[in-house]
Amino acid sequence: MRKYDEYLIETLKNPKEAEGYLNASLEAYMEDNDAAALMLSLEHLARAKYSITEVSKQTGIPRQNLYKIFDNETNPNFNTVFILIKSLGFKLIAQNC
C-alpha cells in the first residue's frame, strides 16, 4: 500500500473526516459517474473502519467478492453499494441539487 493510502486511511479513522470524504466522493460520482473512484473511496473507508474480512462479516458479502469490487473486476449493484455504505455507519440523504 502506498504511503498516501496509509495516511488517508489513518485520517479516515476520524468519523468527521470519513463523513466528509464520503460526501465528497458521492458528489464527484454524481458529476462524473466514475464508479471505480467511488469504489476506491469505499475501500479506503472500509480499511479505515475495519478490515476487508470484517466488512465481509458485517455485510454478508463474500470477501472475494469485495476484493473483486474494490479491484474493479466486477461492478456492484445498487443494493451492494448501499449495504457497504450502511455497514460503514453512514446513511444517504437526498438533497436538492
C-alpha positions as a Markdown table, in Angstrom:
| # | Residue | x | y | z |
|---|---|---|---|---|
| 1 | Met | 0.0 | 0.0 | 0.0 |
| 2 | Arg | 1.3 | 3.4 | -0.9 |
| 3 | Lys | 2.2 | 6.0 | 1.8 |
| 4 | Tyr | -0.6 | 8.3 | 0.8 |
| 5 | Asp | -3.1 | 5.5 | 1.1 |
| 6 | Glu | -1.8 | 4.7 | 4.6 |
| 7 | Tyr | -2.1 | 8.4 | 5.6 |
| 8 | Leu | -5.6 | 8.7 | 4.1 |
| 9 | Ile | -6.8 | 5.5 | 5.9 |
| 10 | Glu | -5.4 | 6.8 | 9.2 |
| 11 | Thr | -7.1 | 10.2 | 8.6 |
| 12 | Leu | -10.4 | 8.4 | 7.8 |
| 13 | Lys | -10.5 | 6.8 | 11.2 |
| 14 | Asn | -11.8 | 10.2 | 12.4 |
| 15 | Pro | -15.6 | 10.0 | 11.9 |
| 16 | Lys | -16.0 | 13.6 | 10.7 |
| 17 | Glu | -13.2 | 13.2 | 8.2 |
| 18 | Ala | -14.8 | 9.9 | 6.9 |
| 19 | Glu | -18.1 | 11.6 | 6.6 |
| 20 | Gly | -16.7 | 14.5 | 4.6 |
| 21 | Tyr | -14.7 | 12.1 | 2.4 |
| 22 | Leu | -17.8 | 10.0 | 1.6 |
| 23 | Asn | -19.8 | 13.1 | 0.8 |
| 24 | Ala | -17.1 | 14.4 | -1.5 |
| 25 | Ser | -16.9 | 11.0 | -3.2 |
| 26 | Leu | -20.6 | 10.8 | -3.7 |
| 27 | Glu | -20.7 | 14.4 | -5.1 |
| 28 | Ala | -17.9 | 13.6 | -7.5 |
| 29 | Tyr | -19.7 | 10.4 | -8.6 |
| 30 | Met | -22.9 | 12.4 | -9.3 |
| 31 | Glu | -20.8 | 14.6 | -11.7 |
| 32 | Asp | -18.5 | 12.2 | -13.4 |
| 33 | Asn | -20.2 | 8.7 | -12.9 |
| 34 | Asp | -16.8 | 7.3 | -12.1 |
| 35 | Ala | -17.8 | 4.1 | -10.3 |
| 36 | Ala | -14.2 | 3.0 | -9.9 |
| 37 | Ala | -13.3 | 6.1 | -8.0 |
| 38 | Leu | -16.4 | 5.7 | -5.7 |
| 39 | Met | -15.4 | 2.1 | -5.0 |
| 40 | Leu | -11.9 | 3.1 | -4.2 |
| 41 | Ser | -13.4 | 5.6 | -1.7 |
| 42 | Leu | -15.5 | 2.9 | -0.1 |
| 43 | Glu | -12.4 | 0.6 | 0.1 |
| 44 | His | -10.5 | 3.4 | 1.9 |
| 45 | Leu | -13.4 | 3.9 | 4.3 |
| 46 | Ala | -13.7 | 0.1 | 4.8 |
| 47 | Arg | -10.0 | -0.2 | 5.6 |
| 48 | Ala | -10.2 | 2.7 | 8.0 |
| 49 | Lys | -13.1 | 1.3 | 9.9 |
| 50 | Tyr | -12.4 | -2.4 | 9.8 |
| 51 | Ser | -10.6 | -4.9 | 7.6 |
| 52 | Ile | -12.0 | -6.3 | 4.4 |
| 53 | Thr | -12.6 | -9.6 | 6.3 |
| 54 | Glu | -14.7 | -7.7 | 8.9 |
| 55 | Val | -16.6 | -5.8 | 6.2 |
| 56 | Ser | -17.4 | -9.2 | 4.7 |
| 57 | Lys | -18.7 | -10.4 | 8.1 |
| 58 | Gln | -20.7 | -7.2 | 8.6 |
| 59 | Thr | -22.3 | -7.2 | 5.2 |
| 60 | Gly | -22.6 | -10.9 | 4.3 |
| 61 | Ile | -20.7 | -10.1 | 1.1 |
| 62 | Pro | -18.0 | -12.8 | 0.5 |
| 63 | Arg | -14.5 | -11.4 | 1.0 |
| 64 | Gln | -13.5 | -12.5 | -2.5 |
| 65 | Asn | -16.4 | -10.5 | -4.0 |
| 66 | Leu | -15.4 | -7.4 | -2.0 |
| 67 | Tyr | -11.9 | -7.7 | -3.4 |
| 68 | Lys | -13.3 | -8.0 | -7.0 |
| 69 | Ile | -15.5 | -5.0 | -6.4 |
| 70 | Phe | -12.7 | -2.9 | -5.0 |
| 71 | Asp | -10.3 | -4.0 | -7.7 |
| 72 | Asn | -12.9 | -3.1 | -10.4 |
| 73 | Glu | -13.1 | -6.7 | -11.6 |
| 74 | Thr | -16.9 | -6.6 | -11.2 |
| 75 | Asn | -19.5 | -3.8 | -10.9 |
| 76 | Pro | -21.5 | -3.9 | -7.7 |
| 77 | Asn | -25.3 | -3.5 | -8.0 |
| 78 | Phe | -27.1 | -0.6 | -6.3 |
| 79 | Asn | -28.1 | -2.7 | -3.3 |
| 80 | Thr | -24.5 | -3.8 | -2.7 |
| 81 | Val | -23.3 | -0.2 | -2.6 |
| 82 | Phe | -26.0 | 0.7 | -0.1 |
| 83 | Ile | -25.1 | -2.3 | 2.1 |
| 84 | Leu | -21.5 | -1.2 | 2.1 |
| 85 | Ile | -22.3 | 2.4 | 2.9 |
| 86 | Lys | -24.6 | 1.3 | 5.8 |
| 87 | Ser | -22.1 | -1.2 | 7.2 |
| 88 | Leu | -19.6 | 1.7 | 7.4 |
| 89 | Gly | -22.0 | 3.6 | 9.6 |
| 90 | Phe | -23.4 | 6.0 | 7.1 |
| 91 | Lys | -26.8 | 6.7 | 5.5 |
| 92 | Leu | -27.7 | 8.6 | 2.4 |
| 93 | Ile | -29.9 | 11.6 | 2.5 |
| 94 | Ala | -31.5 | 13.2 | -0.6 |
| 95 | Gln | -30.9 | 16.8 | -1.2 |
| 96 | Asn | -32.0 | 19.2 | -3.9 |
| 97 | Cys | -29.3 | 20.0 | -6.4 |
